């Protein structure tokens, strides 16, 4: 019989144990976090302020930016704290809270990307019915379903993880709280938790991925066979290209981490891959959408022009 430990806190071993690399990683991830906040925040403000961007596509893009702000805020502040401090503990309640919001926001992003793919499919393949099919009520309902489904999914992880017993070392080989590294420390039957990761997490992520991919493949096929025009195809795919890039950046690391079985040798690889979907992807999302989207650039210029005009008007009144 193994001794069951009553857990009050865990020790996060962090990204690296090499002391001289920690200041470098601190500065690097601080810059990444600030870019994520500023970039996604700017997209959110632009979409809210510019009436021309009050369309289904930008409604979902605003949701994605809001998600990415929260997603990076779940993991990166704690990572920065562990890089600065020698005390790297996290309470059990703090662990479960971070785990819950990490899976809640990650699942929301997976479902939201599938909804964005469906939105592009309807816009390109059924343009005459687009306004009716993707009206404001439908968009709000789809976003609400994504958020609610993800919350319930994360709640399952949180409840089942909170009921685990621990009889090994409480040192967690990760820089944030996730289920897979925690199961390495658990004793007793963890089959239900493993099943939840493999079947439910894998099913949601791969299901959303294939639905999104199917939407874009149908768009390509529709344009090739219906219009038979390379210029039309290129124009439509330029809109979808940003979505496809985000798709690869998000689902590649997620599939690598959660679908394959866990092993002792995979923990280091999982840590490295986790950096991509927890830190890098939220930074790249606003850059990809902004750089490839003329409407966002025009809206940004328009907002700056308005501010410039207001400053000029204020200056004139002061001079008078």
Rosetta blueprint (number, residue, H / E / L):
1 X L
2 X L
3 X L
4 X L
5 X E
6 X L
7 X L
8 X L
9 X E
10 X E
11 X E
12 X E
13 X L
14 X L
15 X L
16 X L
17 X L
18 X L
19 X H
20 X H
21 X H
22 X H
23 X H
24 X H
25 X H
26 X H
27 X H
28 X H
29 X H
30 X H
31 X H
32 X H
33 X H
34 X H
35 X H
36 X H
37 X H
38 X H
39 X H
40 X H
41 X H
42 X H
43 X H
44 X H
45 X H
46 X H
47 X H
48 X H
49 X H
50 X L
51 X H
52 X H
53 X H
54 X L
55 X L
56 X H
57 X H
58 X H
59 X H
60 X H
61 X H
62 X H
63 X H
64 X H
65 X H
66 X H
67 X H
68 X H
69 X H
70 X H
71 X H
72 X H
73 X H
74 X H
75 X H
76 X H
77 X H
78 X H
79 X H
80 X H
81 X H
82 X H
83 X H
84 X H
85 X L
86 X L
87 X L
88 X L
89 X E
90 X E
91 X E
92 X H
93 X H
94 X H
95 X H
96 X H
97 X H
98 X H
99 X H
100 X H
101 X H
102 X H
103 X H
104 X H
105 X H
106 X H
107 X H
108 X H
109 X H
110 X H
111 X H
112 X H
113 X H
114 X H
115 X H
116 X H
117 X H
118 X H
119 X H
120 X H
121 X H
122 X H
123 X H
124 X H
125 X H
126 X L
127 X H
128 X H
129 X H
130 X H
131 X H
132 X H
133 X H
134 X L
135 X L
136 X H
137 X H
138 X H
139 X H
140 X H
141 X H
142 X H
143 X H
144 X H
145 X H
146 X H
147 X H
148 X H
149 X H
150 X H
151 X H
152 X H
153 X H
154 X H
155 X H
156 X H
157 X H
158 X H
159 X H
160 X H
161 X H
162 X H
163 X L
164 X L
165 X E
166 X E
167 X L
168 X L
169 X L
170 X L
171 X E
172 X E
173 X L
174 X L
175 X L
176 X L
177 X L
178 X L
179 X H
180 X H
181 X H
182 X H
183 X H
184 X L
185 X L
186 X E
187 X E
188 X L
189 X L
190 X L
191 X H
192 X H
193 X H
194 X H
195 X H
196 X H
197 X H
198 X H
199 X H
200 X H
201 X H
202 X H
203 X H
204 X H
205 X H
206 X H
207 X H
208 X H
209 X H
210 X H
211 X H
212 X H
213 X H
214 X H
215 X H
216 X H
217 X H
218 X H
219 X H
220 X H
221 X H
222 X H
223 X H
224 X H
225 X H
226 X H
227 X H
228 X L
229 X L
230 X H
231 X H
232 X H
233 X H
234 X H
235 X H
236 X H
237 X H
238 X H
239 X H
240 X H
241 X H
242 X H
243 X H
244 X H
245 X H
246 X H
247 X H
248 X H
249 X H
250 X H
251 X H
252 X H
253 X H
254 X H
255 X H
256 X H
257 X H
258 X H
259 X L
260 X L
261 X L
262 X L
263 X L
264 X L
265 X L
266 X H
267 X H
268 X H
269 X H
270 X H
271 X H
272 X H
273 X H
274 X H
275 X H
276 X H
277 X H
278 X H
279 X H
280 X H
281 X H
282 X H
283 X H
284 X H
285 X H
286 X H
287 X H
288 X H
289 X H
290 X H
291 X H
292 X L
293 X L
294 X H
295 X H
296 X H
297 X H
298 X H
299 X H
300 X H
301 X H
302 X H
303 X H
304 X H
305 X H
306 X H
307 X H
308 X H
309 X H
310 X H
311 X H
312 X H
313 X H
314 X H
315 X H
316 X H
317 X H
318 X H
319 X H
320 X L
